[in-house]
C-alpha cells in the first residue's frame, strides 16, 4: 500500500530533509503572464474552464499563449467560438481549487480541463482523502457550473523528475502512480468524466529549466491530446 506506515516511518527523516533541500535549490519559476479569460474564434460557441496548479498556470513558459490554456484556445478557435477562463495557481491542492470554485459566482461551461494532484502528492494528502475531494470537485463542477465534460489530466510520472533526488523521487513516483490508478477507477463510474493519461517524454526539451515543470514543447503536446479528446467527445 502507498500509505504503508512502516515505509513512511522508515524513510520520513530522509524524505523530509530531501524535500526541504529540493525546495531550496530548485529554481522558482513564475506563472506565465497574459490573459486568463477571453473570447477567440468564430462559429458555434464552446465554453472552456481550465483548473489547476502550477502546470495549469503555465509555469515553465513566459506567456499564456505558450501554456496549456493559450495552446488550447489557439487550436480550438480555428472552427469554434471559444469562451475560456483559467483558474489556476502554483501550489494549489484539490481542496484549494474546491474553495476557489465555491467562492466564484456560477457560470456555465461545456468542458473543464483539470490539472491537479502533484501538490496533493507532495503535501502528504492521503489517497482516500484525495478521492473524496475529487468526487466533491466533480459534483461542484456539474451542479454549479453545468459541466458536461470533465477531462482529468493524470499526475505526471514523478519518479522521472530530474530535480528530485532519490529516494524522494521513488517515493513520490510510487504515490503518484497509486493516485492515478485510483483516479482512473473512480472516473470510470461517471459518464461526464474522462481520465487522460498525459504522457510525454521527460527528456531535454520537454522539461522546463527547473527540472520539474512542462516546457513549451510539453504544453504543445499536452494541448494536442486534450484537443483530440474534446473533438472526439463533442464531435467538433
BELCOR-V857101 format. One record per pair of residues at least 4 apart in sequence whose C-alpha atoms are under 6 Angstrom apart, sorted by sequence separation. I is the first residue (numbers start at 0). J is the second residue. If there is no record, write none. Layout:
i: [I I]
j: [J J]
This chain:
i: [4 7 10 11 14 17 21 51 54 65 71 72 76 91 118 138 139 140 141 164 168 182 201 206 213 218 222 229 230 53 64 76 119 141 163 207 230 63 64 140 186 206 207 206 207 206 57 205 158 158 183 205 205 158 157 156 30 31 92 30 31 92 30 29 31 33 31 32 33 31 32 56 31 55 56 44 46 48 52 53 40 42 43 44 45 46 47 48 49 50 51 52 53 108 39 42 43 44 46 48 50 52 107 109 41 42 52 105 106 107 108 109 110 111 112 113 114 116 40 41 52 97 105 110 113 40 39 39 149 153 38 148 149 150 151 152 153 38 147 151 153 37 37 36 36 162 35 161 35 160 55 47 46 49 51 46 47 48 49 50 51 52 47 51 59 65 67 71 66 14 59 59 59 67 1 26 25]
j: [8 11 14 15 18 21 25 55 58 69 75 76 80 95 122 142 143 144 145 168 172 186 205 210 217 222 226 233 234 58 69 81 124 146 168 212 235 69 70 146 192 212 213 213 214 214 66 214 168 169 194 216 217 172 172 172 56 57 118 57 58 119 58 58 60 62 61 62 63 62 63 87 63 87 88 79 81 83 87 88 76 78 79 80 81 82 83 84 85 86 87 88 89 144 76 79 80 81 83 85 87 89 144 146 79 80 90 143 144 145 146 147 148 149 150 151 152 154 79 80 91 136 144 149 152 80 80 81 191 195 81 191 192 193 194 195 196 82 191 195 197 82 83 83 84 210 84 210 85 211 114 108 108 111 113 109 110 111 112 113 114 115 111 115 207 215 218 222 218 167 212 213 214 222 174 209 209]
